[in-house]
Amino acid sequence: MYLQALTALTLALSTLSTAGASFVVNDFNCRPQNNSNPVVFLHGLGATFYEDLNLLQAFLQTQGFCTFAETYGAYNGFPFVGGLRSIEDSAPEIAAYIKRVHTETGANKVDIVGHSEGAFQSLYVPKFEDGVSEIVERIVSIAPPTRGTTFIGLYNLAYILGDASRELISNLLHAVGCPACDDLGPDGAAVDRLNDGAPIVQEGNRLTVIASRYDEMVTPTSTSFVHEEGVQNVWVQDLCPEDKIGHIGEAYDLNVWNIVKNALQNQVEKKFTCVPAFG
């Protein structure tokens, strides 16, 4: 799993270096160079706004997008680990940030890109938080646990690839717990609420779900997909057969980045040059 992420990360850094990316976080004066909407990024469980999806943001900035992100779901006093609080607690926090980006950029609509728990929140927040679906146009969800997952234990979800960081997260969980982990289990409260029989995708929202057949955390992998009219469910391997990326690596995978970019431009079927990723 970590080899997959490291391989993808190495390729990603090489691409950004070649592109001469200059990454600026939350520039509310940014104006898109490609007629796109501002894009709000929602990180995964155990991550923050400056990791997990930060390199994807930098890549999209080189493509003319304006990107925004904020850590959600962190406990007071522990700002370095996000996404631990319950889905219900984090959802209003995310909604407020989306509204802030919409207001301060002056954009007509905002797009959302989420990974893992952030991908689940990209589905949950527009459905249940007042005033969000009306200002959102596109949603791109990377590996969402739409119908729940065990995550193979939270220890494996430490996005920082150092032993000290994993130990920190492990100790933190023993001290304060992880309500989001319970919420996202197969019988979790948030999963049950999202799948309450009413449509997940709200009127006016356009959803693309991206999943890898080699995802080892959200299993079965097909449980990520949303089977509603107009939703585009995309296997990474249908576009790039030699890509064997896993759950964490999906955030750093060049092929996933290109799928996200194309989805944000309403052309998810557009061809691009695939890069092999091996576990």
C-alpha positions in Angstrom: 0.0 0.0 0.0 2.7 2.5 1.0 4.9 1.5 -1.9 1.9 2.4 -4.2 1.6 5.8 -2.6 5.3 6.4 -2.7 5.6 5.5 -6.4 2.7 7.7 -7.3 4.0 10.5 -5.1 7.5 10.4 -6.8 5.9 10.6 -10.2 3.6 13.4 -9.1 6.5 15.5 -7.7 8.4 15.0 -10.9 5.5 16.2 -12.9 5.0 19.3 -10.8 8.7 20.1 -10.8 8.7 19.9 -14.6 5.6 22.1 -14.8 7.3 24.7 -12.5 4.3 24.7 -10.1 4.2 27.4 -7.5 1.6 26.3 -5.0 -0.4 28.9 -3.2 -3.0 27.9 -0.6 -6.4 29.6 -0.5 -5.8 32.7 -2.7 -9.2 34.3 -2.7 -7.9 36.8 -5.3 -7.3 33.9 -7.7 -9.3 34.0 -10.9 -9.5 30.8 -13.0 -7.7 30.9 -16.3 -9.9 28.3 -18.0 -13.5 29.5 -17.2 -13.7 26.9 -14.4 -15.4 27.2 -11.0 -13.3 27.6 -7.8 -12.6 24.1 -6.5 -12.9 23.1 -2.8 -10.8 20.1 -1.7 -11.9 17.8 1.1 -9.0 15.7 2.6 -9.3 12.1 3.8 -9.5 10.7 7.4 -6.4 11.5 9.4 -5.1 14.1 6.9 -5.3 17.9 6.7 -5.7 20.6 4.1 -2.0 20.7 3.4 -1.6 17.0 2.8 -3.4 14.2 1.0 -4.8 16.3 -1.8 -2.3 19.2 -1.7 -0.3 17.9 -4.8 -3.5 17.4 -6.8 -4.4 21.0 -6.0 -0.9 22.2 -7.2 -1.4 20.2 -10.4 -4.8 21.8 -11.1 -3.3 25.2 -10.4 -0.9 24.6 -13.2 -3.9 23.9 -15.4 -5.6 27.2 -14.6 -7.8 26.2 -11.7 -8.3 28.1 -8.4 -8.2 25.7 -5.5 -9.2 26.0 -1.8 -9.0 23.8 1.2 -9.4 23.8 5.0 -8.8 21.1 7.6 -12.1 19.8 9.0 -13.0 17.4 11.8 -9.9 18.1 14.0 -10.1 18.1 17.8 -9.3 21.3 19.6 -5.6 21.2 20.5 -4.9 18.6 17.8 -4.9 20.6 14.5 -2.5 18.2 12.8 -5.0 15.4 12.4 -8.3 16.1 10.7 -11.4 14.1 9.9 -11.7 12.4 13.3 -14.8 14.0 14.6 -18.2 12.7 13.6 -19.5 13.2 10.1 -22.4 15.2 11.6 -20.0 17.5 13.5 -17.8 18.1 10.5 -20.5 18.6 7.9 -21.5 22.1 9.1 -17.8 23.1 9.2 -17.3 22.0 5.6 -20.6 23.7 4.5 -19.5 27.0 6.1 -16.2 26.8 4.2 -17.8 26.1 0.9 -20.1 29.1 1.4 -17.1 31.2 2.3 -15.3 30.3 -0.9 -18.5 31.0 -2.9 -18.9 34.4 -1.3 -15.3 35.6 -1.2 -14.5 34.6 -4.8 -17.7 36.0 -6.1 -18.2 32.9 -8.3 -21.6 31.8 -9.4 -20.9 28.2 -8.5 -18.3 26.1 -6.7 -16.9 22.6 -7.4 -15.9 20.0 -4.8 -13.2 17.4 -5.0 -12.9 14.9 -2.1 -10.8 11.8 -1.3 -11.9 8.9 1.0 -13.8 10.5 4.0 -13.6 13.8 2.1 -15.3 12.1 -0.9 -18.0 10.8 1.4 -18.5 14.4 2.8 -18.6 15.7 -0.8 -21.8 13.6 -1.1 -23.1 14.1 2.4 -22.8 17.9 2.8 -24.8 19.0 -0.3 -27.5 16.6 0.6 -28.0 17.6 4.2 -26.5 21.0 4.8 -28.8 23.9 3.9 -27.7 26.3 1.2 -24.9 24.1 -0.2 -26.3 22.2 -3.1 -27.6 25.4 -4.7 -24.1 26.8 -5.0 -22.3 23.6 -6.0 -22.1 22.5 -9.7 -19.6 19.6 -10.0 -18.6 17.0 -7.4 -15.7 14.7 -8.0 -15.5 11.9 -5.3 -12.3 9.8 -5.2 -12.8 6.5 -3.5 -15.7 7.4 -1.2 -16.9 4.8 1.3 -20.5 5.5 0.0 -21.9 2.3 1.6 -19.4 1.9 4.4 -16.0 0.3 5.0 -13.9 -1.1 7.8 -10.9 0.9 6.5 -8.8 -2.2 7.6 -8.2 -0.3 10.9 -7.4 3.4 11.2 -3.7 2.8 11.7 -3.4 2.1 8.0 -5.0 5.5 7.2 -2.1 7.6 8.5 -1.4 9.7 5.4 2.0 10.9 6.7 4.4 8.2 5.8 6.6 8.4 8.8 6.6 6.0 11.8 6.5 8.9 14.3 3.4 10.3 12.6 1.6 7.0 12.6 2.4 6.6 16.3 1.1 10.1 17.0 -2.2 9.3 15.3 -2.4 5.9 17.1 -1.9 7.6 20.5 -4.4 10.4 19.6 -7.1 7.8 18.7 -6.6 6.1 22.1 -7.0 9.5 23.8 -9.9 11.1 22.0 -11.4 8.4 19.7 -12.6 8.5 16.1 -16.4 9.0 15.8 -15.9 9.3 12.0 -14.6 5.8 11.9 -17.8 4.5 13.5 -19.9 6.7 11.2 -18.3 5.3 8.1 -18.5 1.6 9.0 -20.9 -0.7 7.1 -23.7 0.0 9.6 -22.5 3.5 10.5 -25.0 6.3 11.2 -23.7 8.6 8.5 -23.7 5.8 5.9 -27.2 4.8 6.8 -28.4 8.4 6.6 -26.7 9.0 3.2 -28.4 5.9 1.8 -31.8 6.7 3.3 -33.6 6.0 0.0 -33.7 9.6 -1.1 -31.4 10.6 -4.0 -27.8 11.2 -3.0 -27.1 13.7 -5.9 -29.1 16.9 -5.5 -30.8 18.8 -8.3 -28.3 20.9 -10.2 -25.2 18.9 -9.0 -23.1 16.9 -11.4 -21.3 13.9 -9.8 -18.3 11.9 -10.9 -17.1 9.0 -8.7 -13.6 7.6 -9.3 -12.6 4.2 -7.9 -9.6 1.8 -8.3 -10.1 -1.9 -8.5 -7.0 -2.2 -6.4 -8.3 -0.1 -3.5 -7.6 -2.2 -0.4 -9.5 0.0 2.1 -12.9 0.7 0.6 -14.0 -2.8 -0.1 -15.8 -4.1 -2.1 -14.4 -1.4 -4.3 -17.7 -1.1 -6.2 -19.4 0.2 -3.1 -18.0 3.6 -3.9 -20.3 4.1 -6.9 -23.5 6.0 -6.8 -26.1 4.4 -9.1 -28.3 7.3 -10.0 -29.3 9.0 -13.3 -26.5 11.2 -14.7 -23.8 10.0 -12.3 -20.5 9.1 -14.0 -18.9 6.1 -12.2 -15.3 5.7 -13.4 -12.8 2.9 -12.8 -9.2 4.1 -13.1 -8.3 0.9 -14.8 -10.9 1.3 -17.6 -8.9 4.4 -18.7 -5.5 3.2 -17.6 -5.3 -0.6 -17.4 -1.7 -0.7 -16.1 -2.6 1.5 -13.1 -2.7 -0.6 -10.0 -2.9 2.2 -7.5 -4.5 1.6 -4.0 -6.5 3.8 -1.7 -3.9 6.2 -0.4 -2.1 6.4 -3.7 -5.2 7.6 -5.5 -4.6 11.0 -4.1 -1.1 11.2 -5.6 -1.7 9.3 -8.9 -1.2 11.2 -12.2 -3.9 9.3 -13.9 -6.4 10.1 -11.2 -5.4 13.7 -11.5 -6.1 13.8 -15.2 -9.5 12.1 -14.6 -10.3 14.7 -12.0 -9.3 17.6 -14.3 -11.4 16.2 -17.1 -14.4 15.7 -14.8 -14.1 19.3 -13.7 -14.3 20.3 -17.4 -17.2 18.0 -18.2 -15.1 15.7 -20.4 -14.3 12.7 -18.3 -14.0 10.5 -21.4 -11.2 12.6 -22.8 -8.1 10.6 -23.5 -4.7 11.3 -21.9 -1.3 9.6 -21.6 -1.5 7.1 -18.8 1.4 6.4 -16.4 1.8 2.9 -15.0 1.6 2.7 -11.2 2.7 -0.4 -9.4 2.2 -1.8 -5.9 
